[in-house]
Amino acid sequence: MTYLLALCADRDPISAALATEAQHVAIRNYVDVVIFYGLSSLPLYRPELDTDNARPLIADELRRAVRESSGVLLLAAESETLPVATESLIRWLSHPAPADLFGKPVAIVTAGPGSALNDTLATQLRPTGATIITPTQTIPTPTESENRLHNSITAITTTA
């Protein structure tokens, strides 16, 4: 069975709802979506923290989960700017080179009006070597979530 890792802010009810919906959509397609909990305890990335003696356990667990997954669903509420915590998450996964995301299919799914965050996330992820699933998905209304999540999950599983 294919295993996809869903990354979303723990305290963001919109992205948490997307992750739960992704699990429901995926299981009907014989795909397992595992939600990574604990991102709220991931400190902001600083190179001096990213050493064998100082790296937080949550960072090691995150990297291991990404490496072991067949692909990643990056879920977020749409916004005009890249949240600092999301930027830090990408930095944790892109250092040290080669990045844990290198060659990994990543689907970006946001909920809300607009697609500014989708474009920003894709731009931030490209240098990591991740395979960005295009088109990225914006879900403007809850009624469209199932179809758009299905499209993203299908795209990852055919890429992985």
Backbone hydrogen bonds, N-H to C=O, Kabsch-Sander energy under -0.5 kcal/mol:
donor,donor_aa,acceptor,acceptor_aa,energy
2,T,30,Y,-0.7
4,L,2,T,-0.5
4,L,32,D,-3.2
5,L,71,G,-2.6
6,A,4,L,-0.5
6,A,34,V,-2.9
7,L,5,L,-0.6
7,L,73,L,-3.0
8,C,6,A,-0.5
8,C,36,F,-0.5
12,D,9,A,-1.4
16,A,12,D,-2.3
17,A,13,P,-1.9
18,L,14,I,-1.9
19,A,15,S,-2.3
20,T,16,A,-2.1
21,E,17,A,-2.5
22,A,18,L,-2.7
23,Q,19,A,-1.8
24,H,20,T,-1.8
25,V,21,E,-2.5
26,A,22,A,-2.8
27,I,23,Q,-2.2
28,R,24,H,-0.9
29,N,26,A,-1.8
30,Y,27,I,-1.5
31,V,26,A,-2.1
32,D,2,T,-3.0
33,V,31,V,-0.5
34,V,4,L,-3.0
34,V,32,D,-0.5
35,I,33,V,-0.5
36,F,6,A,-2.6
37,Y,35,I,-0.8
41,S,38,G,-1.8
42,L,39,L,-1.4
49,L,46,R,-2.1
50,D,46,R,-0.9
50,D,47,P,-0.8
51,T,49,L,-1.5
55,R,51,T,-2.7
59,A,56,P,-1.0
60,D,56,P,-1.4
61,E,57,L,-2.6
62,L,58,I,-2.3
63,R,59,A,-2.4
64,R,60,D,-2.5
65,A,61,E,-2.4
66,V,62,L,-2.3
67,R,63,R,-2.6
68,E,64,R,-2.3
69,S,65,A,-1.1
69,S,66,V,-0.5
70,S,3,Y,-3.4
71,G,3,Y,-0.7
72,V,105,P,-2.6
73,L,5,L,-3.1
74,L,72,V,-0.6
74,L,107,A,-3.1
75,L,7,L,-2.6
75,L,73,L,-0.7
76,A,109,V,-1.9
78,E,111,A,-3.3
87,E,83,P,-2.3
88,S,84,V,-2.4
89,L,85,A,-2.1
90,I,86,T,-2.1
91,R,87,E,-2.0
92,W,88,S,-2.5
93,L,89,L,-1.7
94,S,90,I,-0.9
94,S,91,R,-0.6
95,H,91,R,-1.0
100,D,93,L,-1.3
101,L,93,L,-0.9
102,F,99,A,-1.5
103,G,129,G,-2.9
104,K,101,L,-2.4
106,V,131,T,-2.7
107,A,72,V,-2.8
108,I,106,V,-0.5
109,V,74,L,-2.7
109,V,107,A,-0.6
110,T,137,Q,-2.7
111,A,76,A,-1.8
112,G,139,I,-2.3
119,D,115,S,-1.8
120,T,116,A,-2.1
121,L,117,L,-3.1
122,A,118,N,-2.4
123,T,119,D,-2.2
124,Q,120,T,-2.3
125,L,121,L,-2.3
126,R,122,A,-1.9
128,T,125,L,-1.7
129,G,126,R,-1.9
130,A,125,L,-0.9
131,T,104,K,-2.1
132,I,130,A,-1.0
133,I,106,V,-2.8
134,T,132,I,-0.5
137,Q,108,I,-2.6
139,I,110,T,-3.1
144,E,141,T,-1.8
145,S,142,P,-1.4
148,R,144,E,-1.9
149,L,145,S,-2.8
150,H,146,E,-2.4
151,N,147,N,-2.1
152,S,148,R,-2.0
153,I,149,L,-2.9
154,T,150,H,-2.6
155,A,151,N,-2.1
156,I,152,S,-2.3
157,T,153,I,-2.4
158,T,154,T,-1.8
159,T,155,A,-1.0
159,T,156,I,-0.7
160,A,156,I,-2.9
